[in-house]
């Protein structure tokens, strides 16, 4: 198995399935690797999976969800090593468990939206940053119940991902306004809540998300606006950054940028928001305070 083959599978999934996140695409890729690249020992299978993960981390896609999702996936399926003696039987159990894990992931976003639904009330004004699939689904579900609310969406430079979020909300009949990233302080005076997604959740309950999230959360705290994070539990990651510089470079920059001789001249794509700026996290495991994330991580890795 070559690195380029894995990258082709991963990128093809992202191209063909418009609504799939990089984390879910990575899990689908690992399942394809197990199904299509036959080996004869558990050690070879482990090596294939690790090679696949390393290959996907170099595809110019967000690394945080790929890293945490793949780590959980491998831990979940490799319990099969302890259950059987035959490798063929072990491989089949791994595949079965892998499909169960994927199905759970695919249902997670709907569960997150359901948890957040009661917080989107008639007449409320919401500020969101960038484009989060979980936040989008929660808002679309709220719109289906004829709840009337207004959304302000940041443009989210440098890739202007907020524009796509704004278009999707408007297409669903939601009252949405696209605003400049630099207008966050001005808009916050008008809104009731901040609702954002996350590319990763750290052990402390802080989040890794699109650049500008930290500034938004600091402003929200100053103006006493609650900050709600909507995220799936497979994004929970066993890292504990203390500040922005403590965040791994592979999380902050695309792999092509990491080859640059001077990263100080490059613009990070994500930042770290400490748990003290977050009010609640809406997850498929339930509604959590930031301090509860470490307990859930322990359960996930037991």
Buried (B, 14 or more C-beta within 10 A) or exposed (E): BEBEBBBBBBBEBBEEEEEBBBBBBBBBBBBBBBEEBEBEEBEBBBEBBEBBBEBBBBBEBBBBBBBBBBBBBBEBBBEBBEEEEEBEEBBBBBBEBBBEBBEBBBEBBBBBBBBBBEBBEEEBBBBBBBBBBBBBBBBBBBBEEEBEBBBBBBBBBEBBBBBBBBBBBBEBEBEBBBBEBEEBBEBBEEBBBBBBBBBBBBBBBBBBBBBBBBBBBBBBBEEEBBBBBBBBBBBBBBBEBEEBEEBEEBBBBBBEBEEEEEBEEBEBBBBBBBBEBBBBBBBBBEBBEBEBBBEBBEEBEE
